[in-house]
Structures are given as structure tokens and as C-alpha cells.
Amino acid sequence: MSALGDHVVETLAERVLAHLRSRGPGHCLQIPHVPLEVADSVCRLVAKELREPDLALVVVPSDQRPKAWQSSPAKIVELRNASEDTGGRLALFVPAGQHVAAEDSFGRSTFEVLDLGDLYDEVVEPLRRRLQTVAPSIAGPRP
């Protein structure tokens, strides 16, 4: 992944962790429309920082063999249901363009959906400031 891609992954992972940690036991958070490569990378970073019973997973179609940080829709539904009993918080990454059979089971009615509308600005602004310091003629005027 590129330096910009790495920055996107780190920024999104920090946002997911902060958001998840601000929620109580049994909370379910959905991170939708993230490219699969980014979802996988962010999920692995987030999962490293969580302690059981909290989980972070990427949903993949049932006909795909899941990696350790991925799960089928049916398993996600089981984990979501179990989170009420275990008190674990669940962060679910739904890759862009993926439409899976049980998607209604982890939609807005059962998962809080993380708004990523300002992620671009959060990623670009520190890079722009750094470029302004290193190469002001390339960075252009400040907005």
C-alpha cells in the first residue's frame, strides 16, 4: 500500500477504535463502503488493539473462505446476537460493493453506522500541512 494508503488505514483505525471505545458493552458498529484491501488492513490493526470479548471483522460472502479477521454473514449474525450476552463490542467492516445475503441482519437497525464523510479531510489536511512546510510551492496556498 502507498504512503497515502497507509495514512488512510491508520487514520480510519484510530477513528474506529476511539468510536468503539466510547460505546458501552454489546455495542455493534458497522464501517461500510470501504475497499476490501483497506477494510482488511484497518480491521487487522483494530483487532490487535481490542481485548476479548470485543471483536473486529470484515464480512465476506458465504462462498468465500474467510481469513482469520473475516467472517461470513451467518457468523456475523451469531456474534452480534452473542454480543448482548458477552458484553463484547463488535466492529464490522462491510467492503464496498459487497451485497451479502444476510445484510439486513447487520444493517442500521442493529448496528450503528460510522459516518466516514469527513475522513478525506482528516487524512489530507495533515499531509497538506506537512507538504506546505517541506515544499510550499507544490502545496499551493492555504485554504
Phi, psi and omega in degrees: 000150181286171177299320177295318178299319177298320180294320177299313181299312181296317181295315180293320178298316179298319180294316180298314180298314180298317181294314181296319180292338178277357181255156183279178179303142177080004182286141179241127184238130178251134176244097187267164168062031179260134177307143186306315181299318178291315179303314179299313182295315180295316181301317179297319178296314181297314182300325179297331183269347183271153175242143179305141013267013178289148182220152170227129182217155172254128179278134178230155180303151183300332182276001179259138177285114185285147172278176186302328183261009180245161180205154178283160178303319181298318179293323178299317180298317177300313181295320177299314179296321181288336184298332177294323180280319184277339184080004180286145174265144185237125173253119183244121176265124178248105184301149179303137177079357180272122174238111185248156188306320186262020187303326178298334182284347175226046177267198184296338181284337182241347180232138169286133180262122181286125179280122180250016184302332181253011182298320180304311180298320180295327180280316188283322186303311179296327178292320178297317179297319179294318178295323178301324179284317185280317184216074184304327182292331178279321184292332181079181183290153176287142179291000000 
